[in-house]
Amino acid sequence: MKAIVQETYGSTEVLEFTDVDKPALGGGELLVRVHAAGVDPGVWHLMTGLPYLLRIMGFGLRVPKVRIRGSDLAGRVEAVGNDVTRFQPGDEVFGTCEGSFAEYACAREDKLASKPVNLTYEQAAAVPISAFTALQGLRDQGRVQPGQKVLIIGAAGGVGTFAVQLAKAFGAEVTGVCSTAKADLVRSIGADDVIDYTRDDFADGTRHYDLILDTAGNRSLSHLRRGLTPRGTLVIVGGEGDGRWFGGIDRLLRALILAPFLRHKLRGLFSTERQEDLQFLRQIIEDGKVAPVIDRTYPLNEVPEAIRYVHQGHARGKVVITV
Ligand SMILES: NC(=O)c1ccc[n+]([C@@H]2O[C@H](COP(=O)([O-])OP(=O)(O)OC[C@H]3O[C@@H](n4cnc5c(N)ncnc54)[C@H](OP(=O)(O)O)[C@@H]3O)[C@@H](O)[C@H]2O)c1
């Protein structure tokens, strides 16, 4: 089968579009014919092995443990392992796996759910990691409540476009922070208000939010806290940083260290791939309350271009690979 393979860490030059064996199917796994695979900033981190913290966390100290890149996938089940009970060949699924930039991938049964009936494969592949992150940031870390004022920083990005829609679905009053050209997009997905960060500062002292979900821009924690109500919650999701050891994770770690000493609630999110969240997302998508926003699609052999585009940090929603 065709796949995007890397043997060493590095920039997109280490990626090879080549033929490899189909992955071997384990007992609790499904072999999926991949039709589409999502791209997010995490792909660049796993490709480069940066920040180094990732390598220590188990992704491979000197070379990547998993040679084929890509995590989000949507496709059709080709075969099921002996222990699989919930799926059968022919089922349309979406979820996460190791190595989705390939014609076939093996995924654990508990990492997949039935594809939302109202989505194409491309749209479904855009959902898992970005929507998990938005959901867990708002619901689990942010404890979002109906009627709360919620600020989404990076509202036009992969995580942000899901976060705006999910926060609205949870009954919040939502303000999105993005650049000028993306204000219409952020309004179109349901934001009640938009702040153009190239002109206005949300933390200028005139407005305060019960919950801030920060996905972009690397603003200091003190700056972000100026935008909170006295008992408000700040959830640090991401934001790309240059540090080779911690990258953008340093702010997240600082938030966790500072949290016990402050009245504001400071939270850092490490999102996890949960089947019940995938099912929650499928339902809310089928109910028409959330829909993926696709910026661009690229064919499998153009994965390097797709990764470079996402790494520039100005995506309008999600980038997807069609296979
Ligand atoms: N903690 C976790 O578990 C977890 C999980 C997934 C992702 N992440 C991280 O979360 C971050 C966002 O991911 P993503 O997939 O949403 O990235 P993305 O698709 O690249 O989106 C980034 C967005 O940030 C906006 N942006 C850039 N600079 C900004 C600024 N100064 N102020 C406000 N917005 C700004 C960009 O829009 P403009 O063009 O308008 O600037 C773009 O739409 C990344 O750092 C990623 O690594 C963390």
The ligand as a Gaussian input file, in Angstrom:
#p B3LYP/6-31G(d) Opt

LIG

0 1
 N       -3.446000      20.531000      24.643000
 C       -3.813000      19.635000      23.732000
 O       -4.156000      18.500000      24.056000
 C       -3.847000      20.041000      22.277000
 C       -4.526000      19.268000      21.330000
 C       -4.581000      19.708000      20.007000
 C       -3.925000      20.889000      19.643000
 N       -3.223000      21.571000      20.589000
 C       -2.521000      22.820000      20.234000
 O       -3.498000      23.840000      20.125000
 C       -3.032000      24.835000      19.228000
 C       -4.112000      25.134000      18.213000
 O       -4.317000      24.000000      17.385000
 P       -5.157000      24.160000      16.061000
 O       -5.281000      22.815000      15.459000
 O       -6.381000      24.928000      16.341000
 O       -4.160000      25.062000      15.183000
 P       -4.444000      25.794000      13.804000
 O       -5.511000      25.071000      13.062000
 O       -3.121000      26.008000      13.181000
 O       -5.097000      27.200000      14.193000
 C       -4.359000      28.197000      14.745000
 C       -5.241000      29.480000      14.670000
 O       -4.614000      30.438000      15.523000
 C       -4.887000      31.706000      14.993000
 N       -3.895000      32.646000      15.531000
 C       -2.582000      32.764000      15.224000
 N       -2.031000      33.728000      15.962000
 C       -3.013000      34.226000      16.764000
 C       -3.057000      35.242000      17.761000
 N       -1.994000      35.966000      18.086000
 N       -4.230000      35.452000      18.401000
 C       -5.331000      34.741000      18.102000
 N       -5.359000      33.792000      17.157000
 C       -4.206000      33.527000      16.492000
 C       -4.801000      31.533000      13.498000
 O       -5.686000      32.422000      12.872000
 P       -5.247000      33.830000      12.291000
 O       -4.766000      33.584000      10.887000
 O       -6.506000      34.613000      12.390000
 O       -4.138000      34.375000      13.132000
 C       -5.312000      30.100000      13.299000
 O       -6.649000      30.112000      12.834000
 C       -1.731000      24.299000      18.633000
 O       -0.654000      24.876000      19.322000
 C       -1.806000      22.815000      18.911000
 O       -0.531000      22.220000      18.987000
 C       -3.173000      21.190000      21.882000

